[in-house]
Every structure is written in structure tokens, then in C-alpha cells.
Amino acid sequence: MYMEIGETLVVGAGAIGTLLTYKLYSSGYQVDLLTRSKVDRFCWVEDSDVIGFKPTIYYLDNPPRKRYELVILCVKAYQVDEVIDYIGGLIGGDGYIVTIQNGIGVYENLQDRFGPNRVIAAVSTYGSTRLGPCNARLGGEGVFYIGGDERGVDKLSRLLQGAGLNVRKEENIDGVRWWKTIVNAGINPVTTIFRGPNKVVLEVPEAYTLAHEAVEEGVILAEEMGVKLPEDPHKSLDEVAEATRDNISSMLQDALRGSNTEIDYINGAIVKYSIEYGLDAPVNRVLYHIVKGMVRWRVGEPY
């Protein structure tokens, strides 16, 4: 089975990248890693067990000189431009790019660049928490929703299932992508502004109101666009916040590190598409500008 799928390259050693690399490596698949983190050891924490492992590692300043059947992008959405020039030379003749970035924008850009039949979209609900470079732990089981070219989806599905991960092939992958983006638009910026774990959107009335108003603007937009959402984002927001009460959102983790965030691809995407469809999204617009400004101020970028 492994030979049918061929070699896989994971790009990015954050939470999801470490999760995938560990699961594939420990299941016997041929998996390499491309990262800018100069480390010689990986750690995966599961059920309080610390597991060290070492795949073949390449770095951005010395990328691999071969081609892969699957190139899985696990960098942040705002980091894709940094690695996109490497990607074309790493995909085999029948290979595929897999994008697991949050939000809206990366999938569309990759399709424009490489063609719609070469790009697979994946949405992850796994809880993986970054503890440091190439060091992460499992925060909760989830599902990888995947969609795109049928042959590529079948190939990726076999790979992930063979590594013991839960997979769901999804014909309505755009609906799933927008659903997760809308839920994230409520949780991520609000927790970032309040500097608290996800439970803040449940326990603070003002945070709850902001989160659900942001979600409602996304729901209205999806309806106007004709996007069929697989679940009610309002209900999903409450369920996700409850299930991950003590988790720190990825956006807040980025902000606390003084790095960029994916706000452009989440709330920024809702604002952008709302303008295109003649709608107003004032809550998302305000959340976007606050988070964008917070990060800009912390890293000292000029205005």
C-alpha cells in the first residue's frame, strides 16, 4: 500500500505539520519534512508520553532535489507566499499539492497558480497544539475533510487513513471551508482581543455577543454567495468553544509571539467577499482592524 502512494513531503513543522509527520512516519510511510526550523529532533506528546522521532529533514535554504507524489502545505496561510516558489519544482508529474491552511484565499491562489486539478483542499478539526519548533501534542481527535480532484482525494484519503487518521471525503469542500472560517471568525479574533482561552466567548457576555455577531455576518454572506454550509456556525461556535474551553486559539498564540496572524484569511476574507456581494460586515471589519493593528504595533511595523 505504501508504494502505491509514493513519497510525501510535509511543508511546515508547526502543530498540524508535526502531527502529520509523526503519524505518517510512525506508520511506515516515506515522508520527508521541509522546514525553516533548525532542529535535529522532533517530539510528539500523546497521553502524557513524549515520543522522539526523526524523519528526513530539509530546510528552505537547502530544499530537496527530488519530486513527490503529495506535497502537504502545513505552514500558516500568511507563510504560503514564502514557500510557493519551491512547490512547483517538488511536485511529481502525477503529484498533488494539499492545502490545510485556515480561512479563504490560499486554496484559490494555488488553483490559479498550478491548476484546479493539482490542488486538494483539506480542513482539519484535530486539536494539535504547538509546544515549540517541531514539538507538539495532541489536544483532541478530529477529522480531515478533503475535496478536489477525485484521484488526488483518493490518494490522500488512503495515506491519512493508513496513518490512523480520521478522513471524510467531501464533495462540498467549499461549504466546509466556509463553515470553519465563519466559526473561526467568531472565536479567534475575540479570544485574541480578550487575551483569554476559548471559553471567554462563553463566559463573557460581551465576547459572546461579538463572536456571534461576527458569525452571523458570515452566515448572511454564505447565503448570498450560494455556499451550502454543512452545519449551523452559531451552534458550532458554542460547541467548539465548549469542547476546547482551555485551549489558546492559534491566532492568540501568534499574537502573543509577536508574529503575524491569519486574520486576513478569516475575518478579512468575510469583509472582502461581503464588499464584492454588496453586503456590510461591520463587526468583522472592526475585529479585523483591531487584531491587525495589535500585531502591527507589537512588531513595530511602520504605518
N, C-alpha and C positions, 0 to 999 in steps of 0.2 A: 504493500500500500504506500509506503513512504516513497518508493522510486517513481510511482505514478505521479506524484505531486511535484517532485523535484525540490531544488533548493529554495529556501525562503530567506529574505533579508528583512529584518525589523529595523526601522529607522527611528531612533529616539529611545533613550533609556530612562524615561520618566515612569509614572505609575503603571500605565497601560503597557508601555513598551517592555518594562521589566516583567510584568505578568505574562505577556505573550511569549517572551524569550524563555522564561523559566518553564512554562508549560510545554512549549514545543521541544525545548532541549531535553527536559526530563522524560519526554515521551519517545525520544529517539529520532526525532526529525532532524534533517540537515538545516540548521538555522544559524545565520550569522547576524551580527549586530553592527549598525553604523551609528556612532555617537560622537559628540564632541567632548564628553566627559572622560578625562584621562584616569581610568581606573583599571586595576588588574584583577578585581574580584567582584562578583555580584552576590547580593544577599536577597533571599526571599523569605519572608516571615509568614508562617501559616500555623494557626493553632498554637501559638507561642514558640513554635520550633523555628530556629534560624537555620536556613539551608543555604550553603555556599555553592555556587556553580560558576563555570567559566566557559561561555561559548567563544567562538571565534569573533574577535572584536576588531572593527575597523574604525578609523577616525576621519573626520571631514577633511583634514589636511593630508590624508593618505587613504583614499577610498578604495574599495575592492576593484580588481581588474577583471571581473567576470560578470556574467549576466544571470538573472534569477527569474524563476517562474512566478514568484509572488514577491512584491516589494510592499511591505506594510508600513504606512506612514503613521508613526505614533508621536510625532512632535506636536507642539501646540499649534493652533491654527495660524497664529501670527509668525511662526517659525518656518512655515512651509516654503515661503519665498527663499529662505536661506539654503534649502536643500533641493529645490526644484530643478536646478540645472544639473544636478548629479543623476536625477532619476532616469531620464531618457536613456542614458548610457548603461543603466543597470538592469533594464528590463529585457528579458529574452524575447525571441521572435513571437512566441505564443504566451508571453507573460502579461501580468496584470499589476496595476497599482491599486492598493487598498487604502482608502482614507477613513480614519476613525476620529477625525477632528470634531470638536464641538461646534455647533452653530451651522450657519448657512454661508456658503461662499467658496470654500475650498473645493468641494466636490465639483461645483460648476466650473471653477477655474481650471481644474485638472482635466475635465472633459474637453474644454476648449483647447487646451494645450496638447493633449495626447489622443483625443478622440473618445467618444462615449463608450465604445466597445472595449476600451483598455482600462477603464476605471471602475472599481467596485466600491460602493458605499457601505460602511459598517457603522452601526450605532451600538454602543456598549452601555449596559446598565450594571456592569460589575463594579463593586466597590474596591478599588485599589488605591492605596494611599502611599504617596512618595515620602520616604523617610530620609532620603539623601540621594546623591547620584548613584544610579544603578542599585538602589536599595529601596524595597517597597514591601508592603504587606497587604494581604487580602482583607478587605473590610466587609465583604459580603458577596454572596453568589449573585449572579445576574445572567443576562442573555446577550449574545451578539446577534443583532438583527442585520441581515446582509441583503443587498439587492444590486442589480445591474445586469451585465452580460450573463446569460444563463450558464454558459460554460465556465466562466470565471467564478460565478457564485457557487456552482457545484464543487469546483476545485477547492475554494476557500472553505466551504462547509465541511468537506472531508478532512481538511487539515485541522480545523479547530475542534471538530468532534473527536478526531483521533488523539488530540491533546487533552481530552477530558473536559472541554468547554461546552457550554450550552449554546446552541445555534438555532436561529429561526430564519429560514428563507422568507423574504418579504417582497411581494410584488409592489406593495405600496410603500416603498422605502422613502419616498419624499414625504409622505404623511408621517412616518415615524421620525424622520429628521426634524420636521417642523414641530411635532409634538414635544420632542425632547428639548428643542431650542426654546419653545414657549415656556416650558416648565423651568428651565434654567434661567430664563429671563426674569422669573419671579424670585427664585431662590438666590442665585449667585450675586447679583449686584446689591440686593438688600442685606445679605449677610456680610458683604464686604463693607458697606457703609456703616452698619451697626457693629462691625468688628466682633461678630459672635458666631457660634456654631449654627447649624441649620435650624435648630429648634427655636431660634429667635423669631422666625416667621410665624411660629405657632403661639409663642408665649407673649409677644409684644404686640398689642393691638395695632399700633401704627405701622409696624413692619408687616403684619398680616394684610392690612389694607393695601399698602404699597405693592406687595407681591401679587395679590390677586388682581389689582387694577392693571398691573403690567401684563399679567396673563390674559386678562380679558381683551386687551388691545391686540394681542397675538391671535386670540380666537377669532375676533372680528376680521382680522387680516386674512387668516387662513380661509375663512368662509368666502371672502371676497375673491380670493385667488382660486377658489375651487379645489383647495387642498383638503383631502379627507383625513382628518385626524383619527388615529386608531383608538384613542381614549380621551376622556374629558380632562384637559390640562388642569382645571381647577381641582378636581378630585385627586389627580396625580400629584399635584404640588403638595397637598396635605399629606398624602400617603408617603411620598418621598421624604418630606421633612420629618415625619414621624419615624420612619424606618432608619433615618440617618441623623437622628437628633443631635448626637455629639460630634458628628463629622464637621470638619472645616472645609468649606467649598473650595474647589480648585481656584476660583477667582480670588478668594480671600487669601489663599496660600500664596498666589502670585503677587498680590498687592503687598503682603507682609514681607516678601523677599525683595520688594522694590523693583520687581520686573514688570514686564508688560502683562496684559490680561487679554482674554478673548472677548472682551466687551464689544468690539467692532463686529464680531460674527454672531453675536447673540442679540442683545438689545439694539445694537447698531443695525443689524440686518432687519429687524422689525421696523425700525424707523425708516430705513432706506426703501423697503418694499411698500410701506404704508404711503409714503410720498408718491411712489410710482402708481399706486392704485387710488390716489385721490383721498386717502384717509389721513386722520391725525392720530398720532401716538404720543401724547404729551408726557405720560408717565415714563414710558421707555426712553423718550428723549432726555428727560431730566436725569434719570438713572444713568444713562449713557454718559452725559456730560460730567456728572459728579464723579463717577469712577474713573473716567478718562483724565479728569483734572487731578484727582487724588494721586494717580500714578505719575502723571507728568510732574507734579510738584515734588514727589518723593525722589524721583530720579534726576531732577534738576534740568529737565529739557527746557529749551527756550520757548517762549510763547510767540 
